[in-house]
Amino acid sequence: MRLLIPAVERSQDTRVGAAAWHQEAQAKIQKACQVTERCAQDAVTMWQPKDSMLDPHMASHLRRAAHIQPWRFCVEMLKGGGMSEKPPPGEGVTLWKSKMKPPVWHARLPLPLNRDALALQTAELVHTHARGARLTAARLAHAQEQINGQLRRLQRQREATDYRLSEVRKGLLINQQSVKLRGYRPKSEKVPDKADSMLTWEKEELKNMKRKMEKDMEKSEAMLKTLATCHDTLAFYCKERLQAVDLMNQPLIKVLGQAGRYSWVNLSRASTPRIQGEKTPPPDPVGTYTPECAIELYEAKRLLMESKDTLQEMAKNVEDIRERQQQTGDRVCASLAQKMRETSELKGPLSKNYLETREKLDRPLVRVHQRHVGTQLAEAKRLAQSTDELQRHISHLEKNLEGLLAKRKNLAYSLHCKMIGQDLDSDVVRLRLRQRHPHVRCQQAQGLVNDWDPRTPVRIESSANPQ
């Protein structure tokens, strides 16, 4: 067992060891103490608060008191004479028993959990990016679906407009057929009338309708191309965002539902203000919601509004032109029917039975008188004179009969021409009603026009020629 020998104060004269040896040992001890204190301060510094600064010239116990002074509770005097102790403001751990609140400590050394913490931070960053990419992809897919639906509606409306345009073109062919068919009338019936004016007016109206329909077709074609380009761009951006999301445990529409954005670009109903959805994040060039996506989504919304107005205008124009074409055709048919009634009124009641040309020179009384013996008497001269006078009257009557026969032939020819004109007008009306049926296509009407040759008019067979 070691014995502790009490230290005895000795003077430098009684020391056995040399002075240099003693000084060297004291220097080593002092250096060891300094290294120990420095290591302790470094160890404490690695765990001290971030903004803590210690005065190296202050005593250790005073430094400690100054260091923990801001941690202590603050004492406040109340109005009733009592006291209230409150922890100091800021972040930290409140120690109610010791009435202290040290601040948050920040270790300067990597802890054993540093790797797990970094892995958690990386996973949170990846999940945040995936959520942003999934939400952006959902919005892009929803906009793409809306654009696709608008494309289908615009295509159906184009088909309706194209059908109405074919009906207008068929109306122009019917008008051309009507004019050609009325051109087969006799020369005396080709006097310009209101029916011809109505056909000319119908042609101009149909041309205006055709130009309007062709303008709508051109406008809708340009809108189709713009919507198709927007649809392809949205699909590209959506596919690009989905590259960061390999596994999707829920559909994109559910992602929009969780974000409260069901009616983002849905124009079928108004948005509900009660649903508090997530706000659209600001565009980030290095994030998932880039400025290009924001511009394309805004363009999609603008195109949806513009195409909706275009669809309404096209539907309205189709209905208006259908009514106008129906009214125009009815007015032309009514004018032709009125012309047929007027022609029927001009065909009668003249007849040869009403002509008073029944003068007889060999009536019974004269024949009986000629058999009388008195005809051989001297009065024969006077009778001969009377005969000459009668011959002159006969010659005059023959001339009158020739004039009446000529007028009869002229009236018969005119009656025949009017009958032909009436039949042609009836054929025009019947042709217009038949060709106007929806089952008759524009190609059939075009074929009928091409088969006609206006240089070979219809022959008018009549035994009487106009004089």
LINKA-V42617 format. One record per backbone hydrogen bond with DSSP energy under -0.5 kcal/mol. NH is the residue of the N-H (numbers start at 0). CO is the residue of the C=O. If there is no record, write none. Layout:
<<NH & CO> <NH & CO>>
This chain:
<<4 & 2> <5 & 3> <8 & 6> <13 & 10> <14 & 10> <21 & 17> <22 & 18> <23 & 19> <24 & 20> <25 & 21> <26 & 22> <27 & 23> <28 & 24> <29 & 25> <30 & 26> <31 & 27> <32 & 28> <33 & 29> <34 & 30> <35 & 31> <36 & 32> <37 & 33> <38 & 34> <39 & 35> <40 & 36> <41 & 37> <42 & 38> <43 & 39> <44 & 40> <45 & 41> <46 & 43> <47 & 43> <47 & 44> <49 & 103> <51 & 48> <55 & 53> <57 & 54> <62 & 58> <63 & 59> <64 & 60> <65 & 61> <66 & 62> <67 & 63> <68 & 64> <70 & 67> <71 & 67> <71 & 68> <72 & 98> <73 & 85> <75 & 73> <75 & 83> <77 & 81> <80 & 77> <83 & 75> <85 & 73> <85 & 83> <92 & 101> <93 & 91> <94 & 92> <94 & 99> <95 & 93> <98 & 94> <99 & 94> <100 & 70> <101 & 92> <105 & 47> <106 & 104> <107 & 45> <113 & 110> <116 & 112> <117 & 113> <118 & 114> <119 & 115> <120 & 116> <121 & 117> <122 & 118> <123 & 119> <124 & 120> <125 & 121> <126 & 122> <127 & 123> <128 & 124> <129 & 125> <130 & 126> <131 & 127> <132 & 128> <133 & 129> <134 & 130> <135 & 131> <136 & 132> <137 & 133> <138 & 134> <139 & 135> <140 & 136> <141 & 137> <142 & 138> <143 & 139> <144 & 140> <145 & 141> <146 & 142> <147 & 143> <148 & 144> <149 & 145> <150 & 146> <151 & 147> <152 & 148> <153 & 149> <154 & 150> <155 & 151> <156 & 152> <157 & 153> <158 & 154> <159 & 155> <160 & 156> <161 & 157> <162 & 158> <163 & 159> <164 & 160> <165 & 161> <166 & 162> <167 & 163> <168 & 164> <169 & 165> <170 & 166> <171 & 167> <172 & 168> <173 & 169> <174 & 170> <175 & 171> <176 & 172> <177 & 173> <178 & 174> <179 & 175> <180 & 176> <181 & 177> <182 & 178> <183 & 180> <184 & 181> <188 & 185> <189 & 186> <196 & 192> <197 & 193> <198 & 194> <199 & 195> <200 & 196> <201 & 197> <202 & 198> <203 & 199> <204 & 200> <205 & 201> <206 & 202> <207 & 203> <208 & 204> <209 & 205> <210 & 206> <211 & 207> <212 & 208> <213 & 209> <214 & 210> <215 & 211> <216 & 212> <217 & 213> <218 & 214> <219 & 215> <220 & 216> <221 & 217> <222 & 218> <223 & 219> <224 & 220> <225 & 221> <226 & 222> <227 & 223> <228 & 224> <229 & 225> <230 & 226> <231 & 227> <232 & 228> <233 & 229> <234 & 230> <235 & 231> <236 & 232> <237 & 233> <238 & 234> <239 & 235> <240 & 236> <241 & 237> <242 & 238> <242 & 239> <243 & 240> <244 & 241> <245 & 243> <247 & 245> <248 & 246> <254 & 250> <255 & 251> <256 & 252> <257 & 253> <258 & 254> <259 & 255> <259 & 256> <260 & 255> <263 & 260> <266 & 264> <272 & 270> <274 & 271> <275 & 273> <276 & 274> <277 & 258> <283 & 288> <286 & 283> <289 & 287> <293 & 289> <294 & 290> <295 & 291> <296 & 292> <297 & 293> <298 & 294> <299 & 295> <300 & 296> <301 & 297> <302 & 298> <303 & 299> <304 & 300> <305 & 301> <306 & 302> <307 & 303> <308 & 304> <309 & 305> <310 & 306> <311 & 307> <312 & 308> <313 & 309> <314 & 310> <315 & 311> <316 & 312> <317 & 313> <318 & 314> <319 & 315> <320 & 316> <321 & 317> <322 & 318> <323 & 319> <324 & 320> <325 & 321> <326 & 322> <327 & 323> <328 & 324> <329 & 325> <330 & 326> <331 & 327> <332 & 328> <333 & 329> <334 & 330> <335 & 331> <336 & 332> <337 & 333> <338 & 334> <339 & 335> <340 & 336> <341 & 337> <342 & 338> <343 & 339> <344 & 340> <345 & 341> <346 & 342> <346 & 343> <347 & 344> <353 & 350> <354 & 351> <356 & 354> <365 & 362> <366 & 362> <367 & 363> <368 & 364> <369 & 365> <370 & 366> <371 & 368> <374 & 371> <375 & 372> <376 & 373> <379 & 376> <380 & 377> <382 & 378> <383 & 379> <384 & 380> <385 & 381> <386 & 382> <387 & 383> <388 & 384> <389 & 385> <390 & 386> <391 & 387> <392 & 388> <393 & 389> <394 & 390> <395 & 391> <396 & 392> <397 & 393> <398 & 394> <399 & 395> <400 & 396> <401 & 397> <402 & 398> <403 & 399> <404 & 400> <405 & 401> <406 & 402> <407 & 403> <408 & 404> <409 & 405> <410 & 406> <411 & 407> <412 & 408> <413 & 409> <414 & 410> <415 & 411> <416 & 412> <417 & 413> <418 & 414> <419 & 415> <420 & 416> <421 & 417> <422 & 418> <423 & 419> <424 & 420> <425 & 421> <426 & 422> <427 & 423> <428 & 424> <429 & 425> <430 & 426> <431 & 427> <432 & 428> <433 & 429> <434 & 430> <435 & 431> <436 & 433> <439 & 436> <440 & 438> <444 & 440> <445 & 441> <446 & 442> <447 & 443> <448 & 444> <449 & 445> <450 & 446> <451 & 447> <451 & 448> <455 & 452> <456 & 454> <460 & 458> <461 & 459>>
